[in-house]
Amino acid sequence: MAKIGVLLTNIGTPKSPEAQDVGSYLDEFLMDPYVVDIPFLLRWILVKLLIVPRRKYKSGQAYKKIWLKEGSPLLVNSQQLVLDLGKSLGQNFSVKLGMRYAEPSIGRAITAFVSEGVSKLVVIPMYPQFASSSSTSSLEKIREEVNLQNWTTEIKNIDAFFDRPEFIDSYAMIIRESLADRKVDHYLFSYHGLPERQIQALHPNHCFQTANCCEVMSAKNQNCYRAQCVQTTLRLAKALNLESGQFSFSFQSRLGRTKWIDPYTDHILPELARNGVKTLAVVCPSFVADCLETLEEIGLRGQTDFKAAGGHELYLVPCLNAHPIWTKSLSQLILKSL
């Protein structure tokens, strides 16, 4: 019986925390026109002459603070999920990891599927909320690799799962498990940010027209990243039985001077502390696996900023990683798609 292939794809990670490897990764990542969406020549100058030469050392130092003996946390957690998911789905499935940038690459995964005679491929971009810079870029890369290898097979894409019960229920359980017996004054749901122009490009006549345009999903904003983040927040808050004043959301990881979607996490953290929040739980539901943005940006720098403004403790809730409940839920999501 021919196997069904399952491809989990994520952004990627440097091979090591050394500046040279970090620089190579950043170069590939930031030269993607879906990520830095400006004309090629300007992007080349900005990335290769300004951003990477400066940022590779700073980012390398940040990576060193969270690097595991087995490697990058994102890669280690993702590889464990692949192993566990393979066991959960059984021998009729072949599960592989393909990173959009760096290794293990999408191309390597496609080559392996072809050699195994996979008859059908289920693709899961591990981005709960849709964004062209992540979801579209990864799917385009997969199509490119499939065409390069002249592979003709049925491909099923599992779209953004920001509101799927399998995702929401799994994350809610991990949040409760992580915070058991801890007093929490406030919950902050922090998502990776995006430049406003990338969202407006998809919804030019709807996004940012009113203060609450993201609070209700409709045909006009169904692919809006910010709206999907708001919906994830509301569903998680409901699953956790939180009142309206007990939680808020924000966006992290800004780069450059252009306007990004707000509110900004690095502004909200000290603001919450100054407003009397002493114990804060931070959840990062745009990430399925812990990485630099969760462990270092929130767990270390965010913790420091929160305490400096008067807070007592910031609890970083782990991502889904390879938690058994997520493995089981993801298996169910895959089986439902067939």
C-alpha positions as CSV (number, residue, x, y, z in Angstrom):
1,M,0.0,0.0,0.0
2,A,1.4,3.4,-1.0
3,K,2.1,5.7,1.9
4,I,0.5,9.1,2.5
5,G,3.1,11.8,3.0
6,V,2.7,14.5,5.7
7,L,4.9,17.6,5.4
8,L,5.2,19.9,8.4
9,T,6.8,23.1,7.3
10,N,8.1,26.0,9.5
11,I,10.2,29.1,9.0
12,G,13.6,27.5,9.9
13,T,16.6,28.2,12.1
14,P,20.3,28.8,11.9
15,K,22.6,25.8,11.9
16,S,24.4,27.2,14.9
17,P,24.3,30.4,17.0
18,E,27.6,31.5,15.5
19,A,27.5,34.8,13.6
20,Q,28.4,33.2,10.2
21,D,25.5,30.7,10.4
22,V,23.1,33.2,11.7
23,G,24.0,35.6,8.9
24,S,23.5,32.9,6.3
25,Y,20.1,32.2,7.7
26,L,19.0,35.8,8.0
27,D,20.2,36.5,4.4
28,E,18.0,33.7,3.0
29,F,15.1,34.7,5.2
30,L,15.1,38.4,4.6
31,M,15.8,38.2,0.9
32,D,12.5,36.4,0.4
33,P,10.2,39.0,-1.3
34,Y,7.3,37.8,0.7
35,V,9.1,38.8,3.9
36,V,10.7,42.1,2.9
37,D,8.3,43.2,0.3
38,I,10.2,46.0,-1.4
39,P,11.9,46.1,-4.8
40,F,14.8,43.7,-5.3
41,L,17.6,46.2,-5.5
42,L,16.5,48.1,-2.4
43,R,15.9,44.8,-0.6
44,W,19.4,43.6,-1.6
45,I,21.0,46.8,-0.3
46,L,19.0,46.8,2.9
47,V,19.5,43.1,3.7
48,K,23.0,42.4,2.6
49,L,24.7,45.7,3.4
50,L,22.8,47.0,6.4
51,I,20.7,44.5,8.3
52,V,22.6,41.2,8.2
53,P,26.1,42.6,8.8
54,R,24.8,44.2,12.0
55,R,22.1,41.9,13.1
56,K,24.0,38.5,12.8
57,Y,26.1,39.3,15.9
58,K,23.3,40.5,18.0
59,S,21.0,37.7,17.0
60,G,23.8,35.2,17.5
61,Q,24.2,36.3,21.1
62,A,20.5,35.9,21.6
63,Y,20.5,32.4,20.1
64,K,23.4,31.4,22.4
65,K,21.2,32.2,25.4
66,I,18.5,29.6,24.4
67,W,20.5,27.1,22.4
68,L,20.2,23.5,23.6
69,K,22.9,20.9,23.5
70,E,20.9,19.1,20.8
71,G,20.6,22.2,18.7
72,S,18.0,25.0,18.1
73,P,14.9,24.7,20.3
74,L,12.7,25.2,17.2
75,L,14.4,22.4,15.3
76,V,14.6,20.0,18.3
77,N,10.9,20.5,19.2
78,S,9.8,20.2,15.6
79,Q,11.8,17.0,15.0
80,Q,10.3,15.4,18.1
81,L,6.8,16.3,16.9
82,V,7.6,14.6,13.5
83,L,8.7,11.4,15.3
84,D,5.7,11.4,17.7
85,L,3.3,12.2,14.9
86,G,4.7,9.4,12.8
87,K,4.1,6.9,15.6
88,S,0.6,8.3,16.2
89,L,-0.5,8.0,12.5
90,G,1.0,4.6,11.9
91,Q,3.0,2.8,9.2
92,N,0.9,3.9,6.3
93,F,2.1,7.5,6.8
94,S,5.5,9.1,6.2
95,V,5.9,12.3,8.2
96,K,8.7,14.8,7.4
97,L,9.9,18.2,8.4
98,G,10.7,20.8,5.7
99,M,12.0,24.3,6.8
100,R,11.3,27.2,4.5
101,Y,14.8,28.5,5.1
102,A,17.9,26.5,6.0
103,E,17.9,22.8,6.8
104,P,16.2,20.3,6.8
105,S,14.9,21.9,3.6
106,I,11.6,21.5,1.9
107,G,13.4,20.3,-1.2
108,R,15.1,17.5,0.8
109,A,11.6,16.4,2.2
110,I,10.1,16.4,-1.3
111,T,13.0,14.3,-2.6
112,A,12.4,11.7,0.1
113,F,8.7,11.6,-0.5
114,V,9.3,10.9,-4.2
115,S,11.8,8.1,-3.5
116,E,9.3,6.5,-1.1
117,G,6.6,6.5,-3.7
118,V,4.2,8.6,-1.7
119,S,0.8,8.6,-3.3
120,K,-0.7,11.6,-1.6
121,L,0.8,14.6,0.3
122,V,-0.8,16.5,3.2
123,V,1.0,19.8,3.7
124,I,0.7,21.6,7.1
125,P,2.3,25.0,7.3
126,M,2.8,25.3,11.0
127,Y,1.5,28.8,11.2
128,P,-1.8,28.9,13.0
129,Q,-2.7,32.3,11.5
130,F,-2.4,33.1,7.7
131,A,0.2,35.5,6.5
132,S,1.7,35.8,3.0
133,S,5.2,36.2,4.5
134,S,4.9,32.7,6.1
135,S,2.0,30.7,4.7
136,T,2.1,31.8,1.1
137,S,5.9,31.8,0.9
138,S,6.1,28.2,2.2
139,L,3.4,26.9,-0.1
140,E,5.0,28.6,-3.1
141,K,8.3,27.0,-2.2
142,I,6.7,23.6,-2.0
143,R,5.1,24.0,-5.4
144,E,8.5,25.1,-6.8
145,E,10.2,21.9,-5.4
146,V,7.4,19.7,-6.6
147,N,7.6,21.1,-10.1
148,L,11.4,20.9,-10.2
149,Q,11.2,17.2,-9.5
150,N,8.3,16.6,-12.0
151,W,6.3,15.0,-9.2
152,T,2.7,14.5,-9.9
153,T,0.7,13.6,-6.8
154,E,-2.4,14.7,-5.0
155,I,-1.5,17.5,-2.6
156,K,-3.8,18.6,0.2
157,N,-3.0,21.8,2.1
158,I,-4.3,22.3,5.7
159,D,-5.0,26.0,5.9
160,A,-4.7,28.3,8.9
161,F,-6.0,26.6,11.9
162,F,-6.3,29.6,14.2
163,D,-9.8,28.7,15.3
164,R,-9.8,24.9,15.0
165,P,-10.8,23.0,18.1
166,E,-7.8,20.8,17.8
167,F,-5.5,23.8,18.1
168,I,-7.5,25.8,20.6
169,D,-8.3,22.9,23.0
170,S,-4.6,21.7,22.9
171,Y,-3.2,25.2,23.7
172,A,-5.8,25.8,26.4
173,M,-4.8,22.5,28.1
174,I,-1.1,23.4,28.0
175,I,-1.8,26.8,29.4
176,R,-3.8,25.3,32.3
177,E,-1.2,22.7,32.9
178,S,1.7,25.2,32.8
179,L,0.0,27.6,35.2
180,A,-1.4,25.1,37.6
181,D,-1.3,26.3,41.3
182,R,0.1,29.7,40.1
183,K,-1.7,33.0,40.8
184,V,-2.0,35.0,37.6
185,D,-3.2,38.6,37.5
186,H,-3.4,38.9,33.8
187,Y,-2.9,36.9,30.6
188,L,-1.2,38.5,27.6
189,F,-1.5,36.7,24.2
190,S,1.6,37.9,22.2
191,Y,1.8,37.2,18.4
192,H,4.5,37.8,15.9
193,G,4.0,41.1,14.3
194,L,3.7,42.1,10.6
195,P,4.0,45.4,8.7
196,E,0.6,47.0,8.3
197,R,1.1,47.3,4.5
198,Q,1.3,43.5,4.1
199,I,-2.2,43.2,5.6
200,Q,-3.6,46.1,3.7
201,A,-2.3,44.7,0.5
202,L,-4.8,41.7,1.0
203,H,-7.7,43.8,2.3
204,P,-7.2,47.4,1.0
205,N,-10.8,48.5,1.5
206,H,-11.4,47.0,4.9
207,C,-8.3,46.7,7.2
208,F,-7.6,49.5,9.6
209,Q,-10.7,51.4,8.6
210,T,-12.3,51.2,12.1
211,A,-10.9,50.6,15.6
212,N,-12.6,47.3,16.0
213,C,-12.5,45.9,12.4
214,C,-10.7,42.7,13.6
215,E,-13.2,41.7,16.2
216,V,-15.6,40.0,13.9
217,M,-14.6,37.7,11.1
218,S,-16.3,38.1,7.7
219,A,-15.7,37.5,4.0
220,K,-14.0,40.9,4.0
221,N,-11.3,40.0,6.5
222,Q,-11.2,36.2,6.4
223,N,-7.5,36.1,5.5
224,C,-6.5,39.0,7.7
225,Y,-3.6,37.9,10.0
226,R,-4.5,40.4,12.7
227,A,-8.2,39.4,12.7
228,Q,-7.2,35.7,13.0
229,C,-5.0,36.6,15.9
230,V,-7.9,38.4,17.6
231,Q,-10.1,35.4,17.1
232,T,-7.5,33.0,18.5
233,T,-7.3,35.2,21.6
234,L,-11.0,35.3,22.1
235,R,-11.4,31.5,21.7
236,L,-8.5,30.8,24.1
237,A,-9.9,33.3,26.6
238,K,-13.3,31.5,26.4
239,A,-11.7,28.1,26.8
240,L,-9.9,29.4,29.9
241,N,-13.0,31.1,31.3
242,L,-11.3,34.5,31.4
243,E,-13.3,37.7,31.9
244,S,-12.7,40.6,29.5
245,G,-10.4,42.5,31.9
246,Q,-8.2,39.5,32.6
247,F,-6.5,39.3,29.2
248,S,-5.2,41.3,26.3
249,F,-3.2,40.8,23.1
250,S,-0.2,42.3,21.4
251,F,2.4,41.9,18.7
252,Q,6.1,41.4,19.0
253,S,9.3,41.1,16.9
254,R,9.2,44.4,15.0
255,L,12.0,45.1,12.5
256,G,12.8,48.5,11.0
257,R,11.0,51.8,11.1
258,T,7.8,51.0,9.1
259,K,4.4,50.9,10.9
260,W,3.6,47.4,12.2
261,I,0.3,46.1,13.6
262,D,-0.2,47.1,17.2
263,P,-0.4,47.1,20.1
264,Y,3.3,46.3,20.6
265,T,4.3,43.7,23.1
266,D,7.4,45.6,24.3
267,H,5.2,48.6,25.1
268,I,2.4,46.6,26.7
269,L,4.7,44.6,29.1
270,P,5.9,47.6,31.2
271,E,2.5,49.3,30.9
272,L,0.8,46.3,32.5
273,A,3.4,46.4,35.3
274,R,2.8,50.1,35.9
275,N,-0.9,49.5,36.0
276,G,-0.5,47.1,38.9
277,V,-0.2,43.7,37.3
278,K,2.3,41.7,39.5
279,T,2.1,38.2,38.0
280,L,1.7,38.0,34.2
281,A,1.2,34.9,32.0
282,V,2.4,35.3,28.4
283,V,1.1,33.0,25.7
284,C,2.5,33.1,22.2
285,P,-0.2,31.4,20.0
286,S,1.3,32.3,16.6
287,F,4.2,29.9,17.4
288,V,3.6,26.1,17.6
289,A,7.2,25.4,18.8
290,D,9.3,27.4,21.2
291,C,12.0,29.4,19.5
292,L,14.1,32.6,19.7
293,E,11.0,34.8,19.7
294,T,9.4,33.0,22.7
295,L,12.3,31.9,24.8
296,E,14.6,34.9,24.4
297,E,12.4,37.8,23.4
298,I,9.7,37.1,25.9
299,G,11.2,34.7,28.4
300,L,14.4,36.7,29.0
301,R,14.1,40.2,27.6
302,G,10.3,40.5,28.3
303,Q,10.8,39.2,31.8
304,T,13.5,41.8,32.5
305,D,11.4,44.7,31.1
306,F,8.3,43.6,33.0
307,K,10.2,43.4,36.3
308,A,12.0,46.7,35.7
309,A,8.6,48.4,35.4
310,G,7.4,47.0,38.8
311,G,6.1,43.5,37.9
312,H,7.0,40.5,40.1
313,E,6.9,37.5,37.8
314,L,6.3,36.8,34.1
315,Y,5.3,33.2,33.4
316,L,6.1,32.2,29.8
317,V,3.7,29.4,28.8
318,P,5.4,26.8,26.6
319,C,4.3,26.4,23.0
320,L,2.6,23.3,21.8
321,N,5.9,21.8,20.9
322,A,5.6,17.9,20.9
323,H,3.1,17.8,23.8
324,P,1.1,14.5,23.6
325,I,-2.2,16.4,23.4
326,W,-1.0,18.4,20.4
327,T,0.4,15.3,18.7
328,K,-3.0,13.6,19.1
329,S,-5.0,16.6,18.0
330,L,-2.7,17.2,15.0
331,S,-3.2,13.5,14.0
332,Q,-6.9,14.0,14.1
333,L,-6.6,17.2,12.0
334,I,-4.7,15.3,9.4
335,L,-7.0,12.3,9.3
336,K,-10.0,14.6,8.9
337,S,-8.4,16.2,5.9
338,L,-8.1,13.0,4.0
